[in-house]
Amino acid sequence: MFSMFSDFDIRCQQELKEYLKMKFQGLCEGVAEYGSEAVLDQIYTELHITEGKIETASRKQETIRREDIFKVPHGRDQPIRTVITMGVAGIGKTLLTQKFTLDWAEGKTNQDIDFIFPFTFKELNLLKEEKFSLLGLIHKLFSKTKGISSFEMFQVLFIFDGLDESRLNLDFQNNEILTDVTESSSVDVLVTNLIRGNLLLSAFLWITTRPAAANQIPAQCVGMVTEVRGFTDPQKEEYFRKKFINDDDKAHRIISHIQKSKSLHIMCHIPVFCWITANVLDNVMKTREGGELPKTLTEMYIEFLLVQLTIKEDKYSGNAEDPDNRKLIESLGKLAFDQLLKGNLIFYDKDLKRCGINIKDASLFSGVFTQMFKRERGRHNISVYSFVHLSIQEFLAAVYMLHCFTTWRKTKVIKSLLGKYYFFISLGEFMKKVMEKSLWSKNGHLDLFVRFLHGLTVESNQRLLEDLLGQTENSSETIQRIITNLKKMNTGRISPDRSINIFYCLVEMNDLSFTKEIQRLLDSGKELSMTDCSALAFMLQMSEVVDELDLEKYNTSADILHCNSEICHRMEVFPPWGKKCNKIHKKLNTKSIKVMNTKKYSRHWELKLHSIKVKW
């Protein structure tokens, strides 16, 4: 490898590796600026990574090892230049790139790569008003390489983490063409030309993103798409055993509890959610021995919030019911809500000030709320803020929204969500309008927000938050009306993949009666509607084992066949809570096969045709 390296080049490489080792060896789990650092190698749990194709919705079956991301796959002759790795927020994309980089810096893997430059879009956002050459940008962010005037002779990997957090104008159609690595331009122009291959064509590129932002990169610029699908069942258990390495009994109790709650078990494929769950259940077990553990997402996040308030009370000898707590939660909730509607995951000083947040508030940044909200120092000492996980932003946004409706009736805030459809309506009608809006969202960015909103209408949850929410509306008649509206929701023109969130909302409201209703419908042999199909898909997702499902007698229209393909692709072995459909009789015709082959499958599921017994 060193045949083209001068002694100076070798020294630059070693200094870069030392810098990257120092940067990535320690990890503050959950928080970025504060907290106890753990050694990354000791706590890292392998993730399930699969390969996909950007030009189609198909999924290949093989799992990719972290260290093999840039290895040429079997059956391909040309090396892969650009890889996009997709995954939902908190699934472990950033940690994946950090572990890859650390392994390289420690000399463990991928030593055929000479230099790795890990960028984040968060830090690039702070430079968007400045001009650099590509060489100048590398030297600015990785000063150990300043003496190198050209990287053409080296094998270089650029990592761009968090495309969904980008505030750069990545205009591949109109940005100027740049071919000289010493010519200065804006950061967005550098990035688009690097991705196009106009700059450093020999370099590898690795871009991570949430799925909704992946289409910013033209398909012709991408060699391979991979997907981080989170933890498998064994990996979930491994995570909790590592988390409580000195308390096997506690690890066992937490794993057992999660396995009993299907909603929690599903969410625990997300590493950050495992971290939240571990913190909450650890606290509940310490403070309420023998008490009931949270079993819905809403209950879990309420407990998480209350833990933070308890920390604040202990640290400042205050009262968890202090008006300052309510004011701070309201301000964070407003920030969460406003930025959720805009699709923003990162914020700046001006965003906080607009929501009445004092950036000098000690309780926000000195170890109290840092498990919910974090601040990072960017270039030029500019602060960048975000919630530790998108789900925390969605939860606080829901708390704020319900507070606005039930306590303040803030017309402007409610209109920002519902638009022209808002007028003085009941809570039941309001929840119906919000649900309808979320169902029509193409990328599902309001799904979890709406689930939390429904969970917060439950009386027991409102009691826990009464000092923060104030006066609320939770009569049994209202709750029943909300449940009835969910069950009657017209989803005829909405894909089952989107409308399945209705049933998650019902679970958050502790209503599982729809499962019995669907069972009666199946037993009767009557025709299934699209909504019925969604309910059935949900039941399959939440159940342990399905021995036989005979759909032959049901409607075979294109819509229902489309729906049936959704049901079947939820029966794949992954996500791995052991679900297997031992025998599925399915009526297929040419139309159904076409639907199944062209359907853009949900990012968490696959249709495994070899597992389906076709009955003609």
LUMMARLO-499744 format. One record per residue (C-alpha): z, y, x; residue in three letters. Coordinates in steps of 0.001 Angstrom, whole numbers, plus 524288, in hexadecimal, padded with zeros to 5 digits. Layout:
<pts>
ZYXALA/...
</pts>
This chain:
<pts>
800008000080000MET/803348093E80B15PHE/7F60580836811ECSER/7F1F88158E80CB9MET/7FF9B81B5980DDAPHE/8037A82486818B4SER/8119E824C681D18ASP/813248314181533PHE/80D9482AD7808E9ASP/8170A81F8080A62ILE/82265828ED80BD2ARG/81E24830517FF88CYS/81D338239A7F800GLN/82AB781F287FC54GLN/830BC82C577F913GLU/82A6D82BF47EB93LEU/82FD081E467E974LYS/83D75822AE7ED71GLU/83C8782E397E421TYR/838398257C7D8D8LEU/842F981B9D7DBC8LYS/84D318265B7DB23MET/8474082B5A7CE80LYS/8465781E6A7C737PHE/850DA8156E7CCB7GLN/85B7481B847C446GLY/85A5A81C507B584LEU/8628F823D07ABA1CYS/8607881B3C79FD2GLU/85E31822CD7934FGLY/860448301779996VAL/85865836B27A40DALA/861BC8406D7AA08GLU/86F5383B107A82ATYR/8762E82E167A749GLY/87917822C37B01BSER/86DC081ECC7B89CGLU/86A348108B7B8DBALA/861A7809B77C2D2VAL/8545E8080E7BC74LEU/8523E7FA8B7C23FASP/85F2D7F5C87BC8CGLN/85D557FA5F7AE92ILE/84E957F97C7AD05TYR/84A6D7EF7E7A2DBTHR/83C517EAE77A2D6GLU/833CC7EFC1797BBLEU/8295A7E8D478FD9HIS/81C3D7EEED793A9ILE/80F317EAE278DCETHR/8010E7EEA878FF9GLU/7F8787F510785BBGLY/7EB697FC157853ELYS/7E9C080A6078200ILE/7DC528088777BF0GLU/7E0EE7FE4677249THR/7ED407FB0476B00ALA/7EDBE7ED3076FF6SER/7F8E67E81C77829ARG/7F8157DDEE782B6LYS/802E27D4047830CGLN/806CD7D45579152GLU/812E37DB2F79628THR/811797E3CD7A22AILE/81B9D7E4487ACD8ARG/820097F1BD7B10DARG/81B467F0177BEFEGLU/80DCB7EB7F7BA66ASP/80A0A7F7987B28FILE/7FEE37FAC27BBF9PHE/7FAF47ECF17BF6CLYS/7ED067E9B77BB31VAL/7EE347E0FC7AF11PRO/7E7D77D39C7AECCHIS/7D9967D4957AAF3GLY/7D7B77E2937AFA2ARG/7D07B7E6497BBFCASP/7D34F7F4C57BCECGLN/7E0B67FA297C060PRO/7E7CF801E97B5F8ILE/7E8BE810587B943ARG/7F043815AE7AD97THR/7FAB880ED97A598VAL/80100814707996FILE/80E1680E96795CDTHR/8122C81116787D0MET/81F1980F1178105GLY/828128157277730VAL/8326D81F3777B86ALA/83D79818CE782FAGLY/8364480C0078526ILE/8378A80D15793EEGLY/82AB98130D798A6LYS/8312581C9E7A206THR/83A72812657A758LEU/82EDA809487A942LEU/827C4813207B1E3THR/83451816307B944GLN/836CC807CB7BC2ELYS/82899805F27C04EPHE/829C88119F7C97FTHR/836FF80D447CECALEU/831FA7FF937D1A4ASP/8269E805957D930TRP/82F7480EEF7E09EALA/83876803B07E45FGLU/82CED7FBCE7E965GLY/82E257F11E7DF12LYS/821237F1FF7D7DATHR/813A97F8687D7DFASN/813A37FB887E656GLN/804D47FCA57E5C3ASP/8075C809F97DF9BILE/8095B8143C7EA35ASP/80F3C81F547E238PHE/8151F8202F7D491ILE/816C882D867CE47PHE/81EC582CC17C1AAPRO/81CC3838F17B955PHE/822BA83BA27AC0ATHR/81C13844227A1F7PHE/8292984AEA7A013LYS/8288B8506E7ADCEGLU/819F0853307ACECLEU/81C7285B2A7A087ASN/824A0864787A8B2LEU/81910866D77B1B6LEU/80EA2868F17A75ALYS/80D9D877A07A9E8GLU/80BA1875B67B88EGLU/7FFB9871DA7C073LYS/7FF14867337CAC5PHE/7F55D85EC47D1C2SER/7F7E18503D7CFECLEU/7FC2D84FB57DE13LEU/8050685B737DBEAGLY/80B2E855607CFCCLEU/80E3F848D97D744ILE/814268508B7E282HIS/81C48858E47D941LYS/8226E84D8A7D1EBLEU/822CA843F87DD56PHE/8258284C747E923SER/826F3840B37F238LYS/8181283FA07F255THR/8151084DC97F5CELYS/80EF684A5D802CAGLY/80476841C37FC9DILE/7F80F849847F9EESER/7F04583ECD7F333SER/7F38C832BD7EB37PHE/7E58C82DB27EA4BGLU/7E7FD823187F473MET/7F45581E007EDEFPHE/7F708815C37E1EAGLN/7FE7381F207D92AVAL/804FF81D147CBF2LEU/807D9828A97C312PHE/811A28261A7B835ILE/811A282F877ACACPHE/81D5B82C6A7A435ASP/81EC48315F7963BGLY/81163835DC7918FLEU/81768837CE78409ASP/8203E8424478A09GLU/814D9849C578FCDSER/812EE8580878C75ARG/806D9858D9794F2LEU/7F99485B5478EF8ASN/7F2C584EBF792EELEU/7E53A852B278E60ASP/7DC0684856793BCPHE/7D05984E8778CEBGLN/7D16D85C7C791BCASN/7D9FD85CC779DE4ASN/7D280860967AA16GLU/7CDC9855CA7B316ILE/7D521855407BFEDLEU/7D16384C607CB56THR/7D839852B47D6F6ASP/7E68B84EF27D916VAL/7E8A785BD87E04ETHR/7E3678647E7D553GLU/7EDC386B017CCE0SER/7EE3786AAD7BE19SER/7F7EC869057B303SER/7FFEA85C837B220VAL/7F8F2858057A5BAASP/7EBCA859287ACA4VAL/7F0F2851497B82DLEU/7F5FB846987AF32VAL/7E98E8458D7A6F9THR/7E0EE844E07B310ASN/7E9AF83ACD7B96BLEU/7E8E6832607AD29ILE/7DA298344E7AC2DARG/7D8A582FBF7BA34GLY/7D32683C9B7BF1FASN/7DEBC83DBD7C865LEU/7E2F8832727D11ELEU/7DAB8828117CA8ALEU/7E10881DB57D32ASER/7EEAE820877CDDDALA/7F5ED818557C3D3PHE/7FB9081F3D7B7DELEU/8069581A8D7AF1DTRP/8094A822457A2BAILE/8147E81F597996ATHR/815258244B78B7ETHR/819A58220577DB9ARG/80E6881BED775DFPRO/80B448280376DBFALA/807B082FEB779E6ALA/7FF6882586780A7ALA/7F2C282A4477A70ASN/7F36B836BB78291GLN/7ED3382EDA78D82ILE/7DEC682B6778B53PRO/7DCBB81CBE78A28ALA/7D24181CBA794A2GLN/7DC4A821B579E76CYS/7E5978165779C4DVAL/7E46C8091E7A2D8GLY/7EFA08024079C1FMET/7F9F7804DD791D4VAL/807137FE3679298THR/812327FEBE78902GLU/820B67FE3F78B9EVAL/826087F67E78045ARG/8343D7F72C78423GLY/83E147EC407850APHE/83C097DE617809CTHR/847E07D74777B0BASP/84C4B7D1DB7882FPRO/84A567DF4878E52GLN/852D77E5A2783DFLYS/85DBA7DC1A786F6GLU/85BD07DE447957EGLU/85D277ECF07936DTYR/86A3B7EBE478C50PHE/86F7F7E1F1795F5ARG/86C307EB307A126LYS/872047F6A2799A9LYS/87EE67EF6C797D4PHE/87E4B7E74B7A426ILE/88D2C7E6FA7A526ASN/88FA77E3A8796DEASP/888347D79879264ASP/88F8C7D7117857FASP/88B9C7E4DA781BALYS/87D777E25478583ALA/87D7C7D61377D11HIS/883607DD4677153ARG/879677E83D77240ILE/86DEA7DEDF773A1ILE/872ED7D6F87680FSER/874617E31F75F94HIS/866AB7E7E2762B3ILE/860DF7DA9E75F8AGLN/867307DB2B75213LYS/861937E89A74EF9SER/852C57E76174EACLYS/850A17F60974E56SER/858A97F7EA75ABCLEU/8528A7EBF2760EEHIS/844DF7F15B75EF6ILE/8487D7FE90764C3MET/84EED7F8217708FCYS/841AD7F50177654HIS/8426D8035E77A7AILE/84ABF80472786D7PRO/85062811D4783A7VAL/854A080CEF77654PHE/85B9E801B977D37CYS/862D580BF978525TRP/866D081384778E4ILE/86B03806F677223THR/873098029977DD9ALA/87A2580FAE77E68ASN/87D108100976FD9VAL/88175801F176E59LEU/889A7802CA77AA9ASP/890AE80EAF77515ASN/8927F808BC7678FVAL/898287FC4476D58MET/8A1CD804287756BLYS/8A64880D6B76AB5THR/8A54B8053B75E56ARG/8A8497F753761F5GLU/8A4E37EE71756ACGLY/89D9F7F96A74FBFGLY/88FF57F81474A3EGLU/885107FAAD753E7LEU/8793D8032C75084PRO/86E187FB1B74AFDLYS/8639B8050B74772THR/85CD580EDC75025LEU/862E381A4F748E5THR/8709A814CA74A6AGLU/86E2481295758EBMET/869A48207E75B57TYR/8749A8267F75352ILE/87E3B81F0A75BCAGLU/876EE823AB767E5PHE/87848831CE76378LEU/886B4830217602CLEU/8892982A3D76D99VAL/883B3836B0773AEGLN/88C7C83F1E76B27LEU/8983A836DB76EF5THR/894EB838DE77D4AILE/894398478077ACELYS/8A15A84742773E0GLU/8A7BD83FF077F1DASP/8A18584821789C6LYS/8A49285562783FCTYR/8B105851D777C66SER/8AA2E8565277044GLY/8A7CA850EE762C8ASN/89C608483A75F41ALA/89B9B8500D7529AGLU/89AEC85D06759E1ASP/8910D86684753B8PRO/88AEF867C076132ASP/8871E8596E76051ASN/8800C85BBB75392ARG/8792E867A875911LYS/874C68606976542LEU/86FEC854A675D84ILE/868D585DCC75418GLU/86255864B775F8ASER/85E71857FC76626LEU/859BB85300758F7GLY/8514885F00756EELYS/84B8B85D5D76490LEU/8492284EEB761F0ALA/842B285191754C3PHE/83A3685D0E758F4ASP/8352385601764FAGLN/833268491A75DBFLEU/829EE84FC47543FLEU/8228D8558375FD8LYS/8222D84865766BFGLY/829BA84D8877285ASN/832F3844FC77A54LEU/8367084EFE784C4ILE/83B8A85CD27831APHE/83E4A8690078AF8TYR/84881873D878B06ASP/8410487BB3780E6LYS/840CF8701677778ASP/84F9086E8777880LEU/8524787D09776DELYS/8499B87D5676ACCARG/852B887338764BCCYS/85F1687A887685CGLY/862F58716C77373ILE/86A8C877A077E82ASN/864DF871C578AE1ILE/871D2874A9791BDLYS/879B286C9C787F2ASP/8825D863F979062ALA/883CA8597278608SER/8750E8579D78587LEU/872798556D793ECPHE/87F2A8518879AABSER/87FF28433C79709GLY/8830F8443E78883VAL/876298448E78132PHE/86E6D83FFE78D02THR/86D118326F78718GLN/8650C838C777C44MET/85ECF8448D782B7PHE/85AA984683790BFLYS/8564D85131799ECARG/84DD284F3E7A5D2GLU/84AB9859027B072ARG/83C4A85A9E7B2AFGLY/834E0862007BD07ARG/8391D870237BF39HIS/8464E86C0D7B988ASN/840F286CC27ABA5ILE/848C4864997A1FASER/8422285A807996BVAL/8498A8549F78DE7TYR/847DF8489578583SER/84F8183F0977D4CPHE/85312832B4784A1VAL/84AA082AF077B39HIS/8410882EA87709ELEU/84935827657667DSER/854B28309576933ILE/84BBD83C1F76693GLN/8473A835A9759EDGLU/85534832C7755B4PHE/85A20840A875808LEU/84DF4845FA75155ALA/8515483DBF7455DALA/85F8F842577457EVAL/85AC88506774615TYR/850A184E7873B6DMET/85A458485B731E6LEU/8640E8531F734E8HIS/859A085D6173235CYS/856638573772525PHE/863B18538671FBFTHR/86C0C85E997252ETHR/8638486A5B727DDTRP/8571B867E27200BARG/84FFA86E9F72B1DLYS/842C6870CE724D1THR/83BC98748573160LYS/840418684F738A8VAL/83CF985F4672D5FILE/82FA08659D72BB3LYS/82CDB8636B73A29SER/82DCC854E97373FLEU/827E5853FD729A5LEU/81F0C85FE1729C0GLY/81A1F864EA71CABLYS/81FE9859447157CTYR/82DB685E6D716B4TYR/834CF8648470B50PHE/842CF862D870696PHE/842BD854497047CILE/84D2A849D6703CDSER/85144841E970FA2LEU/84A2F83628709EDGLY/83D6E83DA67089DGLU/83F3B843BF71608PHE/840DA8366071C62MET/834BE8318B7154ELYS/82C9183CEB71A70LYS/8317A83AE77285BVAL/82E6E82C58727A8MET/820A782F1D722D1GLU/81E65838CF72DD7LYS/822EC82EFE73804SER/81A2682441732A1LEU/80E2682CCC73482TRP/8118482FB5742A3SER/80739828E974AF1LYS/810088265D75697ASN/81C9F823C374F2FGLY/823DC82ED0755FBHIS/82CDF830A474A35LEU/8300182249747B3ASP/83D3E8219974E3FLEU/840D782F4474990PHE/83E9782ACC73B85VAL/8464181E3E73D98ARG/851D7826127428BPHE/8506982FA67373FLEU/8518F8249D72D62HIS/85CEF81E89734A6GLY/8642082B8973470LEU/863E382BD67258DTHR/86D0481FFC72534VAL/87AA1824407210AGLU/881E581CF872BD5SER/8795F823657362BASN/87B30830CC7301FGLN/889EA82EE873068ARG/8894782CA773F0DLEU/881BB8394D740D1LEU/887F28418F73618GLU/88D8B84B4C73FDDASP/87FF084D6B7456DLEU/877A384C4C7392FLEU/880A5853A873003GLY/87E2C8521972182GLN/874578476871E97THR/86DF18412E712D9GLU/8706F832A4711BCASN/872A682EDF703A2SER/86FAC820B370077SER/864F38254A6F728GLU/85E5B82D0D7020CTHR/85F31821C770BABILE/8596F81862701B3GLN/84E78821FE6FECBARG/84B17822BB70D4AILE/84AD5813DF70E31ILE/84278812C8701EETHR/838EE81CF97071AASN/8377E81554713C2LEU/8344F808D870C68LYS/82A6E80FC5703C2LYS/823DD816F270EEEMET/8150D8169970D6FASN/80FEC810F971A27THR/8029980C9071566GLY/7FB1B814B671F50ARG/804E98134672A5DILE/8046B8081C7341DSER/80F647FE1673377PRO/812948018C74175ASP/8165280F3673CD1ARG/81C6480C0372FACSER/82578801BD7356BILE/82E8580D0F738DAASN/8321780DAD72A63ILE/839848010072BECPHE/840568057973837TYR/845208111673038CYS/84A47807DE725C3LEU/851A48004D73037VAL/857B780D0373516GLU/85C6B80F3E7271FMET/8625280184726E9ASN/858F57FD2171C40ASP/852DA7EFCD71E6ELEU/84FAA7ECBA71048SER/841107EDBE71315PHE/841D07E0F771AA6THR/845DA7D9B270E54LYS/83B687E0C370677GLU/830BB7DCA670FF9ILE/835C57CEC071010GLN/834EF7CE5A70133ARG/8271B7D3D1701E9LEU/8230C7C98170BCALEU/828F87BEC270387ASP/821D67C3AC6F770SER/8147A7C2B06FDDDGLY/810A97D05C6F94ELYS/807777D94F70091GLU/80D2E7E10A70BF3LEU/80B607EFB370C95SER/80A2D7F6E971985MET/818657FB0971859THR/81C377ECDF715EEASP/814E47E91472244CYS/81C7B7F31F72A0ESER/829407EDFB72495ALA/825307E02872802LEU/8217C7E444735CCALA/82EB57EABC73731PHE/835B87DE8C7326BMET/82E467D62C73C2ELEU/831DD7DF99746E8GLN/840547DF1674370MET/8418B7D09D74046SER/845267C5D0749B9GLU/83AF67BB62746CBVAL/82FA17BA8273D68VAL/82B8D7AC6B73BA2ASP/820167AE4F7328CGLU/818FB7B9A272C73LEU/80DD37B6B472316ASP/805EF7C2ED72044LEU/7FA377BBA071ADEGLU/7FDD27BE4C70CC9LYS/7FEF07CCF970E73TYR/7F4FD7D7F470D78ASN/7EA0E7D6D471775THR/7E4917E49A716C7SER/7E1B87EB7672390ALA/7EE057F3A77225CASP/7F6BB7E7F372024ILE/7F0287E05472B0BLEU/7F2707EC0D733ADHIS/800957EB6F72F5CCYS/8014E7DCDB731CFASN/7FCA57DEE073FB7SER/808007E84774156GLU/811507DDEB73C41ILE/80C087D38A7455CCYS/80C167DBB375195HIS/81AA27DDB174F8BARG/81CA07CF23751A0MET/819867CF1676007GLU/824097C9BE768E2VAL/8266F7D79676E12PHE/82EB17DF5976AB2PRO/836AA7D3BA76EAAPRO/841997D17B76538TRP/83C817C3AB76470GLY/834517C55575849LYS/829AC7BB39756B1LYS/821587B85F74B1DCYS/81FC57A9AD74C08ASN/815097A8DC741FDLYS/80D177B3A473BAEILE/802BD7B057731A3HIS/7F9877BBC4730F8LYS/7ED317BDA47294ALYS/7E3207C417731FCLEU/7D53A7C82472F44ASN/7CB697D00073710THR/7D0F87DCAE731F4LYS/7DEDA7D916735B6SER/7DAC17D4FA74362ILE/7D3E87E1FB74523LYS/7DFED7E93E7409DVAL/7E88A7E186749C2MET/7DF967E3657556AASN/7DE307F215753B5THR/7EBF17F56874F78LYS/7F3457FE3A758DDLYS/7FFC57F69775A29TYR/80D247FCAF75AF4SER/811947FE98768E8ARG/81D027F52976749HIS/815C77E9BF76167TRP/80A2C7E0DD7634DGLU/802537D79D75B0ELEU/801D17CA6776198LYS/7F68C7C38875B12LEU/7F9817B6AB761C7HIS/806807B60B75A7ASER/800327B6ED74D19ILE/7FB977AAEF745E2LYS/7EF807AF2B73E7CVAL/7EE067A971730DDLYS/7E0617AB8372B53TRP/
</pts>
